[in-house]
Amino acid sequence: MKELLENNEFVEGIAVGVSLYQNVVLAAHERKEPLKIGNDLYFVQSSREKLAQVLDEMCK
Protein backbone atom coordinates (compact mmCIF):
# COMPACT_ATOMS: atom_id res chain seq x y z
CA MET A 1 0.00 0.00 0.00
CA LYS A 2 2.85 2.38 0.81
CA GLU A 3 4.22 1.92 -2.71
CA LEU A 4 0.84 2.82 -4.23
CA LEU A 5 0.56 6.00 -2.16
CA GLU A 6 4.04 7.02 -3.28
CA ASN A 7 2.98 6.59 -6.92
CA ASN A 8 1.89 10.09 -7.99
CA GLU A 9 -0.23 8.86 -10.93
CA PHE A 10 -2.19 6.52 -8.65
CA VAL A 11 -2.90 9.27 -6.12
CA GLU A 12 -3.95 11.71 -8.85
CA GLY A 13 -6.21 9.06 -10.38
CA ILE A 14 -7.92 8.49 -7.04
CA ALA A 15 -8.39 12.24 -6.55
CA VAL A 16 -9.93 12.63 -10.02
CA GLY A 17 -12.24 9.65 -9.44
CA VAL A 18 -13.45 11.02 -6.11
CA SER A 19 -14.03 14.45 -7.64
CA LEU A 20 -16.03 13.02 -10.53
CA TYR A 21 -18.19 10.93 -8.22
CA GLN A 22 -18.72 13.92 -5.92
CA ASN A 23 -20.06 15.87 -8.91
CA VAL A 24 -22.47 13.02 -9.74
CA VAL A 25 -23.80 12.93 -6.17
CA LEU A 26 -24.23 16.72 -5.99
CA ALA A 27 -25.97 16.87 -9.38
CA ALA A 28 -28.45 14.17 -8.34
CA HIS A 29 -29.16 16.02 -5.10
CA GLU A 30 -29.72 19.34 -6.90
CA ARG A 31 -32.13 17.70 -9.36
CA LYS A 32 -33.84 15.90 -6.45
CA GLU A 33 -33.33 12.64 -8.30
CA PRO A 34 -32.14 9.34 -6.86
CA LEU A 35 -28.54 8.30 -7.14
CA LYS A 36 -28.38 4.79 -8.59
CA ILE A 37 -25.58 2.53 -7.39
CA GLY A 38 -25.94 -0.92 -8.85
CA ASN A 39 -29.64 -1.71 -8.57
CA ASP A 40 -30.16 0.42 -5.45
CA LEU A 41 -31.54 3.97 -5.44
CA TYR A 42 -30.37 6.54 -2.89
CA PHE A 43 -31.67 10.03 -2.15
CA VAL A 44 -29.36 12.64 -0.64
CA GLN A 45 -31.07 15.05 1.74
CA SER A 46 -29.83 18.03 3.64
CA SER A 47 -30.44 18.04 7.38
CA ARG A 48 -33.07 20.76 6.85
CA GLU A 49 -34.91 18.60 4.28
CA LYS A 50 -34.78 15.58 6.60
CA LEU A 51 -36.09 17.61 9.55
CA ALA A 52 -39.01 18.88 7.44
CA GLN A 53 -39.80 15.30 6.38
CA VAL A 54 -39.76 14.05 9.99
CA LEU A 55 -41.99 16.92 11.17
CA ASP A 56 -44.44 16.31 8.32
CA GLU A 57 -44.67 12.63 9.24
CA MET A 58 -45.16 13.42 12.93
CA CYS A 59 -47.94 15.91 12.21
CA LYS A 60 -50.00 13.50 10.07
Secondary structure, 3 states (H helix, E strand, C coil): CHHHHHCHHHHHHHHHHHHHHHHHHHHHHHCCCCEEECCEEECCCCHHHHHHHHHHHHCC
